[in-house]
Amino acid sequence: MASWYERNILPKFLACACSGPQMMRQRSRLIPRAEGRVLELGVGMGLNLAFYDPARVTSVSGVDPAAELRALAEAAPRAEGLEVEILPGVAEDLPFETDSFDSVVCTFTLCSVHSPERALAEARRVLKPGGRIFYCEHGLAPDADVARWQGRIEPVWKRLAGGCRLTRPILPLLEGAGFSTEGAESAYLPKVPRFAGWNVLGEASMVNPASA
């Protein structure tokens, strides 16, 4: 059962942290690329829904374990005619058949799932051959001084931010799950504290999809 903090404070904290101008700019750059039947891991408050192109997307299924966030996603703005379903669930155990989706979208989610390896294995399982994962995540910074501060801050940050980790190496995780990350963009987001501002963005296809 969710705690009082998780029900009443955490959604406000996440709204402030995840809907800042730089985060929304990154969403606006990435989400319109998705196509076909789309699965969104950790749909949260539905901040991506306004950016899907209904001319490219047939439907969006979003999963999230938090009832409070799912309620916000249900009410979030989206393009007219966009078919959206919001479902309870966790990224590590998706309630969908294998080879179900053309696109998987993962934005600021891998930081907070219990097992990013399992979540990405599930994303690979539900993607059709030739499907792609569209990702925008913050994670472990390449600069040693920043990474040290991330490690120091993470225990407190994790409690405040619903389990969000600062030190997950996003591109190695994707590559380890069998995705090609060629062409990924990596940079510190402007006007975001550096401990939380290292961002990677891109779209990744499966390596050897026939063996997924």
N, C-alpha and C positions, 0 to 999 in steps of 0.2 A: 504494500500500500504506500502511495506517495506521502511524503512528510508534508507538514505545513509549509516549510520553506519551498519544497518542490511544487506545491500547488499554488502558492501565492506570490512568492518572490522570484523564483527561478525564471518563469516566463517573461517577467519584466526585465530581468538581467540579460536574458538571451536576446530579447527584442532590441535592447540597447547595443549589445555586443555584435549582433549578426546583421543588423539593418543599417549600419553606418554607411556613409557615402561610398567609401572605397569597396566595401563588401558588395554593395548593391551594384556598383559599376562592374565588378567582376562577374556577378550573376548575369547582368545584361549582356555581357560579351559572350558568355558561354551557353546559356540556356537556349537561345534561338537556334543553335546548331542541332539540337536533338531532333530526332525524327521517328516516325512510325509509332509503334506501341512503346510507351516510355514507363520505366519503373524508377521512382525516386526513393533512394535510401535515406531515411531520416528526414522525412518531409517537414518536420518541425512546424513552424508557424505558417508554412505555405509561401515563403518569401519568393520562391522561384516561379510560382504559378503565373504571375503577370507577364513573364518573359517568354513563355512558350508560344511558338508560331502555330496556330491552328491549321494553317495550310500545309504544314509539314508533319504535324503530330496527329495521330488518330485517337489516342487516349493517354492519360497520365494516371498511373496508380502510385500512390504515395503511402509508405508505411512509416509508423513511428510508435514507440512503446508508450509515450506519454499522452494520456487522455486530454490533459489541459492544452497541450500543443496541437493535438489533432483537432480540437474544437476551434482553435484559431485558424488552422489551415482550411477548415470547411468554409469559413467566412472570408478567406483571403481573396483579394481581387484576382481575376483571371480573364483572359480574352473570351469574348462572347462566342459560344459554340464549342468551347474546349471541354471535352469529356474528362471529368476528374473523379476518381474515387479515392477516399482516404481510409486507410485500414490500420487496425492495431497490428503490431508485429515488430520483430527485431531483425536487423540486417543479417545476423548470423544464422537465422532459421526462417527463410522466406516461404510464405504460403503459396508458392506458384510452381507450376510445372517446369521442367527443363525445356530450354529453347522456346521461351514464351515472349521475350521482348527484343525489340530492335535496338533500344537504347537504355542504358542505365545511367542515371544522374546521381552524383554524389558530391554535395557541396557542404563543406564544414561539418562533416559527419564522421570521418574516420578517426578524428581526434577523440570521440566520445564513445564509440562502440566498445564493447568488452574485448572483442577479438577482431582486430582489423583483418587478420589473415583469413579467418572464417567468413567474415562479411564479404571479402573480395572473392573467395572461392564460391560463395553463393551467387554473387553477381555474375561470375563467369558461367555458373551452371544455368542460370535463367536466361542468359543472352543467347539469341539465335546465332548460328555460324555467320560470321560477317558483321555481327553487331558490335557496338562500341560503348565504352564507358566514358562519360563526360565528367570531369572532376575539377573541383576548385577547393583546395584544402590548405590549412595552415599546419606547420609542423616544425620539425627540428631544423634550426638555422645552421648554415654551413660555417659561420664564424664562431670560433671557439669561445670567445668572450660572451657572445649572446647565448650560445648553447649552455654555458655554465649558469647564466642567470635563469634560463628556462628551467634547468634542473632544480634550482633553488626555489623558484616561485611555484613550480608545478604542484606540490602537495596542497598548498592553500588554494591555488587556482582551481584545482580539480574539485575541491569541496564546494567552492562558490559557483562553479560553472557547469554543474550537472555531470561531472565525470570527465570533463574536457582535459586532454593531455596536451602538453606543449611540445613534447619531445619525440613524437612519432615521425619516422623517416618516410615520407609519403611515397616518393618515387621508388625507392627500393621495395616498399610493400607492394606496390602495383606490379613491379617487374617480377617479384617473387611469386605473385599470383598468376603469372603467365600473360601479362599485358605488355605490349610495346609502348613505351612512353616517348618515342621519338617526336621531337617538336614541342615538348613541354616548355612552358614559360615559367621561370622562377625569378622572384624578386621580393624585396621588402615592400609592403604596401605603404604608400605615403601617408603620413599623419596617423599611423597606427603604431603603438609601442612596439619596439623591435622584438621583444620577447614573444609577442603574439602576431607579428606582422610578416613572417616569412611565408610566402604564398606560392603554391604551384598550381598551374591551370593548364588544362589540355584535354585532348580526347585520345583514348587508347583503344587499339584493336587487340583482339586475342591472338597470341602466338599459337600456331597449330590448333585452330578452333575445332577441327574434326576430332581431336582427342580430348576435348573438354568433357 
